[in-house]
Amino acid sequence: MKIIVCIKQVPDTTNVKIDPETNTLIREGVASVINPFDMYAIEEGLRIKERMAGSEVTVVSMGPPQADIALREAVSMGVDKAVLVSDRKIAGSDTWATSYILSKAIQKISDFNLILCGKQASDGDTAQVGPGISSWLDIPQVTYVKKIEKIEVDKAIVERMTEEGFDIVEIPLPCLFTVVKEINEPRLPSLKGKMKAKKIEIPIWGVDDLELDEGKIGLNGSPTRVVKIFTPSAREKGMILDGKAAESVNKIAALLEDVIIG
Amino acid sequence: MVDYLLTEEQQMLKELAHQIAEEKIRPVAKEHDETGEFPWDIMKIIAQSDLFGVYIDEKYGGTGGGVFELALVTEELSRACGGIAVCFAASALGTYPILLFGNDKQKDKYLPDLASGKKLAAFAVTEPNAGSDASAIETKAEKKADHYVLNGRKQWITNGGEAETYVVIAMTNRSKGARGASAFIVEKGTPGFEFGKKEDKLGIRASATRELLFNDCKIPQENILSREGMGFIVAMKTFDCSRSGVAAQAIGIAQGALELTLEYAHQRHQFGKPITSFQGIQFMLADMATELEAARALVYSACRMVDSGAKNVARASAMAKMYASDVAMKVTTDCIQIFGGYGYMKEYPIEKYFRDAKITQIYEGTNQIMRGVIAANLVKELAKKK
């Protein structure tokens, strides 16, 4: 089984600050990590590899040159190969352009049965790149996969998480899954993996290597326009009434009276 | 911080052990301390991260380091839990006799599974009447046609019951005293080999300490390590390597305790100020940090000496073990003092460090025996000069 895992390097924090002047993320002093959801995709790739002899896992990331660090971290977990897609001309690409570029990189790798992505990135939160890649490649997809029940070279049966429960989906391969955190618990790196990660050659593919259509990439090739980014105003803290039910009912009534009648 | 000029690989395994300690061990340390449940989940994580093989040759699946690499990992794991760390370190203690004295066939058979962490090892010397005096061992190994028959009882064996591979010291010729002891590899499940009670301990409670019972237990002849009469040498050479491991455990425990104490003292306010602003506390912290660093420097030096292939390392290993464990006891005692009343309460994590530290002054040779080794070594050296 040849597996490709797409990963993104994101700022490591749950409370990224936004510069109120420029409306952009303040990245200074914030460490970068692999997008947490992508960690589940890497882990699932490695688990399939361990189950099926002769398997190989390749990670692909599109980003600035320092995304190399995220790829090496994936190698330290046990991934076999890594490819970085990086070029000044692709900076500013939106999800449409990004999924186009990644699909071209995957076509260049060519030999694959399965593509795994995290359900979304923790910084952009769009959940569009995974599905976008499958569209560009014209292969089937299952999003929000929470369990791979069975997988063979030509088909798989998976559980897809929904709001009420889950669907069981049978799908032909090659295909693409985006995975949710319920699927597994990502492993820590291994010493041998870390040693390999130190040495591994990671090719950097640019616009020319991928023969990209320059009209579909970068800020200019992206149909999305970010009009404004702002921090929503914080919600006021709620109130918990933990007295006896009868007392609480009276209190609620009084509070409602204040709000409605004033 | 003092820079110990670690190699890139040493730095890597130290970071990895640190990550395991922080993300996986620290959150469960209290629970294991309370229940005494063996930390198999953590052992599996350590195994998956290749750390069981850091001191074992690459041809057996290790990463080819030595005692120093083992010490670095043990120290980092001990920062989060001395009990869980000793489950890891005791496997090395049981592996070293095979690594040092095993023939090719024995190494091929046992080392790969120990290096991968698929199996744990244990080392069995101590008996009810043979602690510091190893020559008083009563467990017997009687030679028959193509096998030995083991009879006797070993006590306080770390990883007992959990390990698959045991190295057991038994008497093959009692009349020769210490020179009549031999070392055997005994596999769990061998008929006549059973486990006695699991001990309820003051500290390192996550680890398993059990009796080993041998009742007409047949051991194939090929399982003897080195040759008959070498048991005592096997034990001493093993301890030369493993004592640095106990020393590393001690500095890890002390380091973990000191970090928690510093953090506590910084946020604890009395008389309107953080207590770190009081000289009485400052001097204690400074002494602790300095003595700990001195211990670490000694331990690392001893490890590097062993790994360099130096012949007589008994003194350095004994010094490292003795000094580091005494420092750990002193540091953890003072840490409780700084925590004050809170330090005495189980609700706070610091009293566990104090309980875990105590064993490092006792096992793998009490610190009194260590002083004996050191002094004997000094006198011997003097006699040579004259």
Interface residues (C-beta under 8 A of the other chain):
Chain A: R187 L188 P189 S190 L191 K192 G193 K194 M195 K198
Chain B: E8 E9 M12 L13 L16 Q19 I20 E23 K24 I45 Q48 S49 D50 L51 G53 V54 T63
